[in-house]
Structures are given as structure tokens and as C-alpha cells.
């Protein structure tokens, strides 16, 4: 099986945009410690995706979803999730008790990785389509969400008050449960919304590699 010619101009622009956003966000963030924790996933994921662009190219849909997820993380890292202006505006508009930008972040934590997990399952496992693929993808996202909550717990144990902005509970005793629930909802909606498009793009990708 041959290799897909990479990167395309479109992919180069996406990578460049992510790098630029990451660099700019690190110049003067609200809290450098929180910024480093929040964008660490981008620091890890971006090089992996770039280095595997020839050996394991992704679908166009997934590249854009991953870029969107990276921007959500970078914005949250720059302001801290409690202070993101978009979330504050929605809070004031709807007279909410807190900034819900972190809720969006955890919804996206299921919405985007669902397509990533789905793509890996379809291309690297016997799972192709149907209920088992849907279930395994959903479980993978929910498992990662639970693991992320444990990471937040471990960080809070090690760094104590320094990790307050990273935890982002904003006084909500059910914050952990909300985070995992919204990740679950995001994973389910993403699969229902993108399954057909994803299969088409996977078929196109297979014809090129």
C-alpha cells in the first residue's frame, strides 16, 4: 500500500494556524501554570499528528475537528476556563450562576475524540460499522473522560491551590459528574451527526493510500 502525498496546502495551513495560536496564547496568559496544563494536550498531540501524517494520514473531517478542539483548549488555557469572555457573556445573557465554557470543553472532549477513536477502530481493528463500533467508541471517550478527571485529582493533590483554576469547579460539587456526562453526550451526538460523512471520507482516504 502506497503513501498518501502529504502534507497538502490545507493541512499545512491548519498546522500553521495551530502553532501560531499556541505561541500567541503563551505570551501573556492569565496564569502560566494553568496555561501549561491546559494546552499540554496540544503540545503532545500536534507533533504526533504531524509526524504520522504520511504513515497514518487522517480524514479531512478529523483534521478539522482536532484543530477545533485544540483552539478550545488553547482559549481555555489562555484565559482559564472560568474567565473565558465568551462564557462570561453567555452567563450574563442567560443570568447563569457560573461560566459554562468548561462545560463546552468537556462536551468537545467527547465530540472530537469520538471521531478519532472511530477512525482508529475502523482502520486498525475488526470493527467496521454498527452497534459494537458505536458502543466501543462511546466507551473509549467516556473512559478517557474519567481518566482526565483522575488527572485533575492528582494535579490538585500535588499542587494544591495552584491547581484551582485547572480544576475549574467554580464551587459546583457535581462538576466531575457534569464533565463526564457532557463528554458522553458529545461522543454520542458526534457519531450520530458525522457517521455517514466519516465513512465517505474514509473510503476516499483508502483510495489514496
C-alpha positions as CSV (number, residue, x, y, z in Angstrom):
1,X,0.0,0.0,0.0
2,X,1.5,3.3,-1.0
3,X,1.7,6.5,1.0
4,X,-0.5,9.5,0.6
5,X,1.3,12.6,-0.6
6,X,1.5,14.8,2.5
7,X,1.1,17.5,3.6
8,X,-1.5,19.3,1.4
9,X,-1.7,23.1,1.5
10,X,-4.9,22.8,3.5
11,X,-3.1,20.7,6.2
12,X,-0.1,23.0,6.2
13,X,-2.4,25.9,6.9
14,X,-4.1,24.0,9.8
15,X,-0.8,23.1,11.4
16,X,0.5,26.6,11.0
17,X,-2.7,28.1,12.5
18,X,-2.5,25.8,15.5
19,X,1.2,26.6,16.1
20,X,0.6,30.3,15.8
21,X,-2.4,30.2,18.2
22,X,-0.4,28.1,20.7
23,X,2.6,30.5,20.6
24,X,0.4,33.6,20.9
25,X,-1.6,32.1,23.8
26,X,1.7,31.5,25.7
27,X,2.9,35.1,25.5
28,X,0.7,36.6,28.3
29,X,-1.8,34.1,29.6
30,X,-3.9,34.7,32.7
31,X,-1.9,32.1,34.7
32,X,1.1,30.4,33.1
33,X,0.8,27.3,35.3
34,X,-2.8,26.7,34.2
35,X,-2.0,27.5,30.6
36,X,0.7,24.9,30.6
37,X,-1.6,22.3,32.0
38,X,-4.5,23.1,29.7
39,X,-2.5,23.2,26.4
40,X,-0.3,20.2,27.3
41,X,-2.6,18.0,25.2
42,X,-1.9,20.2,22.2
43,X,1.8,20.1,22.8
44,X,1.6,16.3,22.8
45,X,-1.0,15.8,20.0
46,X,0.2,18.2,17.4
47,X,3.7,16.7,16.9
48,X,2.2,13.1,16.8
49,X,-0.3,14.1,14.2
50,X,2.3,15.9,12.1
51,X,4.9,13.1,12.4
52,X,2.4,10.4,11.4
53,X,0.8,12.5,8.5
54,X,2.5,10.1,6.0
55,X,2.3,6.8,7.7
56,X,-1.2,7.3,9.1
57,X,-3.0,10.2,7.4
58,X,-6.3,11.2,8.9
59,X,-9.6,12.1,7.2
60,X,-10.2,15.8,6.4
61,X,-13.1,15.8,8.9
62,X,-10.9,14.6,11.7
63,X,-8.1,17.1,10.9
64,X,-10.6,20.0,11.2
65,X,-12.2,18.6,14.4
66,X,-8.8,18.2,16.0
67,X,-7.9,21.8,15.1
68,X,-11.2,23.0,16.6
69,X,-10.6,21.0,19.8
70,X,-7.1,22.5,20.0
71,X,-8.5,26.0,19.8
72,X,-11.0,25.3,22.5
73,X,-8.1,24.1,24.8
74,X,-5.9,27.0,23.9
75,X,-8.5,29.6,24.6
76,X,-9.4,28.0,27.9
77,X,-5.7,27.8,28.8
78,X,-5.1,31.5,27.9
79,X,-8.0,32.9,30.0
80,X,-8.6,30.0,32.3
81,X,-11.9,28.4,31.8
82,X,-13.6,30.4,34.5
83,X,-12.7,33.7,32.8
84,X,-13.2,33.0,29.0
85,X,-15.1,36.1,27.7
86,X,-17.5,34.1,25.6
87,X,-18.6,32.1,28.6
88,X,-18.9,35.2,30.7
89,X,-21.1,36.8,28.1
90,X,-23.4,33.8,27.9
91,X,-23.5,33.7,31.7
92,X,-24.6,37.3,31.9
93,X,-27.0,37.0,29.0
94,X,-28.8,34.0,30.4
95,X,-28.3,35.0,34.0
96,X,-26.4,31.8,34.9
97,X,-24.6,31.2,38.1
98,X,-21.2,30.4,36.5
99,X,-19.1,30.5,33.4
100,X,-20.0,27.4,31.4
101,X,-17.1,27.5,28.9
102,X,-15.6,24.5,30.7
103,X,-18.9,22.6,30.0
104,X,-18.3,23.3,26.3
105,X,-14.8,22.0,26.7
106,X,-15.9,18.7,28.2
107,X,-18.6,18.3,25.5
108,X,-15.9,18.8,22.9
109,X,-13.8,16.2,24.8
110,X,-16.3,13.6,23.7
111,X,-17.4,15.2,20.4
112,X,-14.0,15.3,18.8
113,X,-12.2,12.2,20.2
114,X,-15.3,10.1,19.2
115,X,-14.3,10.6,15.6
116,X,-10.6,9.9,16.4
117,X,-11.5,6.7,18.2
118,X,-13.9,5.7,15.5
119,X,-11.3,6.2,12.8
120,X,-8.7,4.2,14.6
121,X,-11.2,1.4,15.3
122,X,-12.3,1.2,11.7
123,X,-8.8,1.2,10.3
124,X,-6.9,-0.8,12.9
125,X,-9.5,-3.3,14.3
126,X,-12.1,-5.7,13.0
127,X,-14.8,-3.2,13.9
128,X,-16.3,-1.5,10.8
129,X,-19.8,-0.2,11.5
130,X,-22.8,-0.9,13.6
131,X,-23.7,-1.1,17.2
132,X,-20.3,-2.5,18.5
133,X,-18.4,0.3,16.8
134,X,-20.8,2.8,18.3
135,X,-20.5,1.3,21.8
136,X,-16.7,0.9,21.8
137,X,-16.2,4.4,20.5
138,X,-18.5,5.8,23.2
139,X,-16.9,3.8,25.9
140,X,-13.4,4.9,24.8
141,X,-14.4,8.6,25.1
142,X,-16.1,8.1,28.5
143,X,-13.0,6.1,29.7
144,X,-10.7,9.0,28.7
145,X,-13.0,11.5,30.4
146,X,-12.9,9.5,33.6
147,X,-9.1,9.3,33.3
148,X,-8.9,13.1,32.8
149,X,-10.9,13.6,36.0
150,X,-8.3,11.5,37.8
151,X,-5.5,13.6,36.3
152,X,-7.3,16.7,37.7
153,X,-7.4,15.0,41.1
154,X,-3.7,14.1,41.0
155,X,-2.7,17.6,40.0
156,X,-4.8,19.1,42.8
157,X,-3.1,16.7,45.3
158,X,0.3,17.7,44.1
159,X,-0.1,21.4,43.6
160,X,-3.0,22.2,45.9
161,X,-4.2,25.8,45.5
162,X,-2.1,26.3,42.3
163,X,-4.5,23.8,40.6
164,X,-7.7,25.6,41.4
165,X,-8.1,27.3,38.0
166,X,-7.2,24.0,36.3
167,X,-9.9,22.1,38.2
168,X,-12.5,24.8,37.2
169,X,-15.2,23.5,39.5
170,X,-16.4,27.0,40.3
171,X,-17.9,25.7,43.5
172,X,-20.0,23.1,41.8
173,X,-19.9,19.8,43.9
174,X,-21.2,17.9,40.8
175,X,-18.7,19.3,38.4
176,X,-16.9,16.0,37.9
177,X,-20.2,14.2,37.1
178,X,-21.3,17.0,34.7
179,X,-17.9,16.8,32.9
180,X,-18.2,13.1,32.3
181,X,-21.9,13.3,31.3
182,X,-21.3,16.1,28.8
183,X,-18.4,14.1,27.3
184,X,-20.7,11.2,26.9
185,X,-23.4,13.4,25.2
186,X,-20.7,14.9,22.9
187,X,-19.5,11.4,21.9
188,X,-23.0,10.2,21.1
189,X,-24.0,13.3,19.1
190,X,-20.8,13.3,17.1
191,X,-21.3,9.8,15.9
192,X,-24.9,10.3,15.0
193,X,-24.0,13.5,13.2
194,X,-20.9,12.5,11.3
195,X,-21.0,8.7,10.8
196,X,-22.1,8.9,7.1
197,X,-19.7,11.7,6.2
198,X,-16.9,9.9,8.1
199,X,-17.4,6.7,6.2
200,X,-17.4,8.6,2.9
201,X,-14.1,10.3,3.8
202,X,-12.6,7.0,5.0
203,X,-13.5,5.4,1.6
204,X,-11.8,8.3,-0.2
205,X,-8.8,8.1,2.0
206,X,-8.4,4.4,1.4
207,X,-8.4,5.1,-2.3
208,X,-5.4,7.4,-1.9
209,X,-3.1,5.4,0.4
